[in-house]
């Protein structure tokens, strides 16, 4: 498995980019991630993965 997997295939956005946005902007929801960086806001297939990242980051 890749060290920095692509999470949002629509935008070719890797996990590290999503994590950086969550940390820098204090994002707490999938909707906030979508509003800020558009990940999860195109087709929605990565919403579960984004939620898992949010859960890890916001423990």
N, C-alpha and C positions, 0 to 999 in steps of 0.2 A: 504494500500500500504506500502511496505517496506520502511524504512527510507533510506536504501542504496541499491537501486534496482540493480539487475544484468542487465547491459546494453549489454555487449558482451557475448552471451551465448556460443559461440564457445570456448572462453577462460575463461569462468566463471568470467568475470571481472566486478566489481561493479562500480557504478558511482563515488564513492570516489577515487578509484584508477585512473580513467580517469582524474578527476578534479585535483588530485595531480600532475599527469604528465604534464597536461596543464600549471599549475601554475609554477612548478619547471623548466620546459624546455622552457616556453614561446611559446607553440605550438599555431598555428593560423589556421591550416587547418586539415581536416579529413585525408589527406594524411600524414601530419606530425605526427599525432597521430598513424596512422598505421605503419609508419616507426619506431617510437620510442618504442611503446608498443604492436604493432600488432593488437590492437583493431580496428575492422572495415576492417581488411585486409584479413580475412579468407573467410567468405561467403558474407559479405557486408550487411547483413540484419539490422545491427545496425547503419549504416552510418547516417541515419536521426537523430537518438537519439544522436549520437556523435556531429553532427552539431549543434543540439539544445544546448548541453552542451557548446560547443565552443562559440556559440552566447551569452550565459549567462555570461561566464567567460571573454569574450573579449569585453564587452560593453564599 
